[in-house]
Amino acid sequence: KMSSSIITVMLGSRYSNYCSNIGRTLLIDPPKQVQQMYDTLLGVHDAALKAMVPGKPLKAVYAAAVKYLTDEGKDNLVSSLPKSLGFSVGLDFRDGNLLLNAKSTVPFKAGMVFNLA
């Protein structure tokens, strides 16, 4: 029998000079605390995704993540957020000029592709 585990799977690809990747996390019989933290991270992800709309600045994603944690009473986790919650992908795997961080004022445009990690 397999004991409690967390499995993370990542796959990257390149097609016609364009890059892409996908990641998935699988929880196997997680302890309650692990499941609760995973549920919190899903909430952060959903809040960040809703902020990714044309016209809004990229930094709106980071702000949405912070707001979600604050609204959920998990302010203590804000300092654990990485400097960037994702990046643009396309011809480059990671475009360093289009980061989903707390500072980027570049606006989202229709058709942009991002990795929201």
C-alpha positions in Angstrom: 0.0 0.0 0.0 1.2 3.5 -0.9 1.5 5.9 2.0 0.5 9.5 1.9 2.3 11.2 -1.0 2.4 14.4 -3.1 3.4 13.8 -6.7 4.2 16.7 -9.0 4.4 16.2 -12.7 5.7 18.8 -15.2 5.9 18.5 -19.0 7.3 21.0 -21.4 7.2 21.0 -25.2 8.2 23.0 -28.2 6.3 23.0 -31.5 7.1 25.2 -34.5 9.4 27.3 -32.3 6.7 28.0 -29.7 7.1 26.8 -26.1 4.5 25.5 -23.7 4.4 23.5 -20.4 1.9 22.0 -18.0 2.1 20.9 -14.4 -0.1 18.8 -12.2 -0.1 17.9 -8.5 -1.6 14.7 -7.3 -2.3 14.1 -3.6 -2.5 10.5 -2.4 -4.2 10.1 0.9 -3.0 13.5 2.2 -3.1 14.4 5.9 -5.8 17.0 6.7 -3.2 19.9 7.0 -1.8 19.1 3.5 -5.3 19.0 2.0 -6.2 22.3 3.6 -3.0 24.0 2.3 -3.6 22.6 -1.2 -7.2 23.9 -1.1 -5.8 27.3 -0.1 -3.4 27.2 -3.1 -6.2 26.4 -5.4 -8.1 29.4 -4.1 -5.0 31.6 -4.7 -4.7 30.2 -8.2 -8.4 30.8 -9.0 -8.2 34.4 -7.7 -5.1 35.1 -9.8 -6.6 33.6 -12.9 -9.7 35.8 -12.6 -7.4 38.9 -12.5 -5.9 38.0 -15.9 -8.1 40.1 -18.2 -7.2 42.4 -21.1 -6.5 45.9 -19.9 -5.5 45.1 -16.4 -1.8 45.3 -15.5 0.2 42.1 -14.9 0.7 43.1 -11.3 -3.1 42.7 -10.7 -2.5 38.9 -10.6 -0.1 39.3 -7.6 -2.5 41.7 -5.9 -5.4 39.2 -6.3 -3.3 36.5 -4.7 -2.4 38.7 -1.8 -6.1 39.8 -1.4 -7.3 36.2 -1.4 -4.9 35.2 1.3 -5.8 38.3 3.4 -9.5 37.8 2.9 -9.2 34.2 4.0 -7.4 35.2 7.2 -4.1 33.7 6.0 -2.0 36.8 6.0 0.9 34.8 7.4 1.2 33.1 4.0 1.7 36.3 2.0 5.4 36.4 2.8 5.7 32.9 1.5 4.5 33.8 -2.0 7.3 33.7 -4.6 8.5 36.9 -6.2 6.6 36.0 -9.4 3.4 33.9 -9.8 4.2 33.2 -13.5 5.4 34.4 -16.8 4.6 34.8 -20.5 5.4 31.9 -22.8 5.7 31.8 -26.5 8.8 32.0 -28.6 10.8 32.1 -25.3 9.9 29.6 -22.6 10.0 32.4 -20.0 9.8 36.0 -21.1 11.5 37.9 -18.3 9.8 41.1 -19.3 6.3 39.8 -18.8 6.3 38.5 -15.2 3.3 38.1 -13.0 4.9 39.9 -10.1 3.9 42.8 -7.7 5.6 45.5 -9.9 4.8 44.9 -13.6 2.6 47.6 -15.1 2.4 46.1 -18.5 -1.3 45.5 -19.4 -2.7 42.2 -20.4 -3.7 42.0 -24.1 -6.0 39.5 -25.8 -4.0 36.5 -27.1 -1.2 36.7 -24.6 -0.2 33.3 -23.2 1.0 32.9 -19.6 2.1 30.1 -17.2 0.4 30.8 -13.9 2.3 28.7 -11.5 
